[in-house]
Amino acid sequence: MTKLAKWHVEEILENFVLGGFPVKDDDRFLACSSILTSMIDTVEVDELNKAFIFHTMSGSEYLCPFEDIRWTDRFAEFSKDNLERLKVVPHFVDEAIKLAHEKESSFVAWLEKEIFNGDLFIEIGAGGILNVHFKYEDKVHRLSNQIHMGMFKDSYLYQLSGIVDFRHYEFISGSVSTYHMSDSIKRLVVNNIGRRPVTIDNVVYKHGVTVTRVTEENHPEGLISPDAFNGKSLLSDFMEGVDLLD
């Protein structure tokens, strides 16, 4: 049975499907790869273990702990509505959303003790990124991604206005290239939760936590974009070396 994190239930063409991220590598999926299942057939509630078990029309089973439901407002709202339409008692959905909030709060409190200001904490597997958090002025912030649809390839933006800006292209075979990091990012703290190595900007991260210091040598600034925080100005090259006191 595949265990999912950041899972949700959505409606596609009047059928319900399950979306989420496998929490570890298995025979079909890589950890942190984003999946959509076939149509949901039935849902069981394991009240003792605080989990839902989804059975799909293809014969697959998925274990979805209450605490791992996607709890942000948009996802929580339509997951709750869709689960109720699948005849799940509303009380269990409310409990799941509550536990998910508590899990995130507990994780953030732990991170605030474990990482330093300027650390970008990335939870990742060979299938992609699961979570990103950034510590700034002794407070940890969770960063959600925005997808930028490009002409040739998509990119992913993690931003906190005026504080941090981190961008990367799509994962390909367990490898990813970033194309912008604001200089507020001092270190990458990468937790590879899968069993396969992941490569970020030519640095290989094996299973477990690895820390990489970010410098101008291994990731210089340079993005020119009106929506980029801490990017390169159009006048940067012209102004370089100019003594403003003259």
C-alpha positions, 0 to 999 in steps of 0.5 A: 500500500502506498502512503501519501503525504500532502494528499487531497481529493479532487473531482475530474469529469464528475469522478473523484481522484486522489492526488498526493506525494508518495513519502518513500520510494516504491516499485511504482513511484519515487518519493515526493513525485506528484501523482493522481490516481485512477477513479476512487472506488471506496474509502475506509476510515481507520479511526484507531490509526487516524487514517483514510484508506482509498481503494481505486477502480484500478485495484490500488490502495493508498494510505492517507494519514489524517495529519497529511491532508493538504490543509491550506484553505483551497485544498482543504475546502474542496477535499472536505466537500469531495470526501463528504460526497464520497459519504465520509463522515464530516467529523473525520475530515474536520479532525484530519484538517485539525491534525494537519495544522497541528503537525505543521505547527509542531514541525515549524517549532522543531525547525526553529530550534534546529536551523539558523537564520538564512537556512532554506530547508528543503524536504526532497526525494528523487521525484521532486520537492515535498516541502520548503521552509525558510528561517528569517529573524528567528522565525520559520516560514513555510513557502508554497510554490507557484508554477510558471508555465514556460514556452519550453519548460516550466519553473517553480517559484518559492517566495516570501515578498521582500525576504526570500526568492528561490526558483528552479526548473523541473526535475529530470531523472532525480536532478534539478537546476536552480536559476535564482536564489536571493542572497538572503539564502545562506545555506541549503539544508536538504533532507532527502527522504528517498533512497535514491540520490538527488542532484541539485546544481551538480551537488549530489544529496544522498539519503538524509540531511546535507548542508551546503553553504551558498556563495557567489561562486556556487550560485551567483545572482543574475536573474533579470525579472520584474517579479524577482526579489533581489535579482540583477538590475539592468544597471548592475553591469554599468554601476559595477566598480563606480564609486558613489562617493565621487 
